[in-house]
Amino acid sequence: MTDTAQYAESALEAVHRLNHTAEKLLHEPASEALLISAMTLYTSVRQTLTAATPSGATLAALARTEQFIAASADAYYRQLPTDADTSLKLAERAALFGNRLMALDGIGPATTNQLFARGIFTPEQLFALPFHTLETLDLPPASLARVTSLHNAYQAKIPD
């Protein structure tokens, strides 16, 4: 078997495993283990596929998959009592599920952790907040300044 054929077979198997896990998230109650598995598989597929310069459609499908997993994690963690014992601590959750927030200019792991602690898991949630709500997030001044700047820039792009 050639290297190209092995790569294709490996990529196809990784996509199949991710698809199976995503279907479980669609049809079964989410669990932390399932969410961790889904994001780990997603990361593996993304690394495998982006090594071969995928098409725009493939990149868009990957982005939608990541968004679905992050939204599923958000829903799962929101429904837990605040004192629930989870295998992932807040910083670990942010590192695993916070890539979309950390992709925003100026948002790093510390600010992502702070946003996760306040129930904000995605850029869409952040940008949907009314401006006056940003001030009530009780973020450290530097984090609040970055988040406010991003929020203002996003709001300026939206037509009235």
C-alpha positions as CSV (number, residue, x, y, z in Angstrom):
1,M,0.0,0.0,0.0
2,T,1.4,3.4,-0.9
3,D,1.8,6.3,1.5
4,T,-1.1,8.1,-0.2
5,A,-3.4,5.1,0.1
6,Q,-2.5,4.7,3.8
7,Y,-3.1,8.4,4.4
8,A,-6.4,8.2,2.7
9,E,-7.4,5.1,4.7
10,S,-6.3,6.6,8.0
11,A,-8.2,9.8,7.3
12,L,-11.3,8.0,6.3
13,E,-11.2,5.9,9.5
14,A,-10.7,9.0,11.6
15,V,-13.7,10.8,9.9
16,H,-15.8,7.6,10.4
17,R,-15.0,7.5,14.2
18,L,-15.8,11.2,14.5
19,N,-19.1,10.8,12.6
20,H,-20.1,7.9,14.8
21,T,-19.3,10.0,18.0
22,A,-21.2,13.0,16.6
23,E,-24.2,10.8,15.9
24,K,-24.1,9.7,19.5
25,L,-24.2,13.3,20.6
26,L,-27.2,13.9,18.4
27,H,-29.2,10.9,19.7
28,E,-28.0,10.2,23.2
29,P,-27.7,12.3,26.3
30,A,-24.3,13.9,26.4
31,S,-21.8,12.8,28.9
32,E,-18.4,14.4,29.7
33,A,-16.7,11.3,28.4
34,L,-18.5,11.5,25.1
35,L,-17.8,15.2,24.7
36,I,-14.1,14.6,25.5
37,S,-14.0,11.8,22.9
38,A,-15.8,13.9,20.3
39,M,-13.4,16.8,20.7
40,T,-10.3,14.5,20.7
41,L,-11.5,12.8,17.6
42,Y,-12.3,16.2,16.0
43,T,-8.8,17.4,16.7
44,S,-7.3,14.3,15.2
45,V,-9.4,14.6,12.1
46,R,-8.6,18.3,11.7
47,Q,-4.8,17.6,12.1
48,T,-5.0,14.7,9.6
49,L,-7.1,16.6,7.0
50,T,-5.4,20.0,7.3
51,A,-2.0,18.3,6.6
52,A,-3.3,17.8,3.0
53,T,-4.6,21.3,2.3
54,P,-8.3,20.5,2.3
55,S,-10.9,22.3,0.3
56,G,-12.9,25.2,1.6
57,A,-16.0,22.9,1.9
58,T,-14.0,20.5,4.1
59,L,-12.7,23.4,6.3
60,A,-16.3,24.7,6.6
61,A,-17.5,21.2,7.6
62,L,-14.7,21.0,10.2
63,A,-15.7,24.4,11.6
64,R,-19.4,23.3,11.9
65,T,-18.3,20.1,13.6
66,E,-16.2,22.0,16.1
67,Q,-19.1,24.4,16.7
68,F,-21.5,21.5,17.3
69,I,-19.2,19.9,19.8
70,A,-18.6,23.1,21.6
71,A,-22.3,23.9,21.7
72,S,-23.0,20.4,23.0
73,A,-20.4,20.9,25.7
74,D,-21.9,24.2,26.6
75,A,-25.4,22.6,27.0
76,Y,-24.0,19.8,29.0
77,Y,-22.0,21.9,31.5
78,R,-24.9,24.5,31.8
79,Q,-27.3,21.8,32.9
80,L,-25.0,20.6,35.7
81,P,-25.3,22.0,39.2
82,T,-22.6,24.5,40.0
83,D,-21.1,22.2,42.5
84,A,-21.1,19.1,40.3
85,D,-18.0,17.0,40.3
86,T,-16.6,16.7,36.8
87,S,-13.4,15.0,35.5
88,L,-12.3,18.2,33.7
89,K,-11.6,21.2,35.7
90,L,-12.5,24.6,34.3
91,A,-9.1,25.3,32.7
92,E,-9.1,21.8,31.1
93,R,-12.5,22.4,29.7
94,A,-11.4,25.7,28.3
95,A,-8.3,24.1,26.7
96,L,-10.4,21.4,25.1
97,F,-13.5,23.2,24.1
98,G,-12.3,26.8,23.9
99,N,-10.5,26.9,20.6
100,R,-13.2,29.0,18.9
101,L,-12.9,31.7,21.7
102,M,-9.1,31.5,21.6
103,A,-9.2,32.1,17.9
104,L,-10.4,35.6,18.6
105,D,-7.7,38.2,18.5
106,G,-6.5,38.9,22.0
107,I,-8.4,36.1,23.7
108,G,-6.0,33.6,25.3
109,P,-6.3,30.7,27.8
110,A,-6.8,33.0,30.9
111,T,-9.6,35.0,29.3
112,T,-11.2,31.9,27.9
113,N,-11.2,30.3,31.4
114,Q,-12.8,33.5,32.8
115,L,-15.5,33.5,30.1
116,F,-16.2,29.7,30.6
117,A,-16.6,30.4,34.3
118,R,-19.3,33.0,33.4
119,G,-21.1,30.5,31.1
120,I,-19.7,31.9,27.8
121,F,-18.4,29.1,25.6
122,T,-18.6,30.5,22.1
123,P,-17.9,33.7,20.2
124,E,-21.6,33.8,19.2
125,Q,-22.6,33.9,22.9
126,L,-20.1,36.6,23.6
127,F,-21.2,38.8,20.7
128,A,-24.9,38.3,21.5
129,L,-24.4,39.9,24.9
130,P,-25.8,43.4,25.1
131,F,-23.1,46.0,25.7
132,H,-24.3,46.8,29.2
133,T,-24.0,43.1,30.2
134,L,-20.3,43.1,29.4
135,E,-19.7,45.4,32.4
136,T,-21.5,42.9,34.7
137,L,-19.2,40.0,33.8
138,D,-16.8,40.9,36.6
139,L,-13.7,40.2,34.5
140,P,-10.2,41.5,35.4
141,P,-9.7,45.0,33.7
142,A,-7.3,43.7,31.0
143,S,-9.7,40.9,30.0
144,L,-12.7,43.2,30.1
145,A,-10.8,45.6,27.8
146,R,-10.0,42.9,25.3
147,V,-13.5,41.4,25.4
148,T,-15.1,44.9,25.1
149,S,-12.9,45.8,22.2
150,L,-13.8,42.6,20.3
151,H,-17.5,43.1,21.1
152,N,-17.4,46.7,19.8
153,A,-15.6,45.7,16.6
154,Y,-18.1,42.9,16.0
155,Q,-21.1,45.1,16.6
156,A,-19.7,47.8,14.3
157,K,-19.6,45.2,11.5
158,I,-23.3,44.3,11.9
159,P,-25.6,46.4,9.7
160,D,-28.6,48.1,11.4
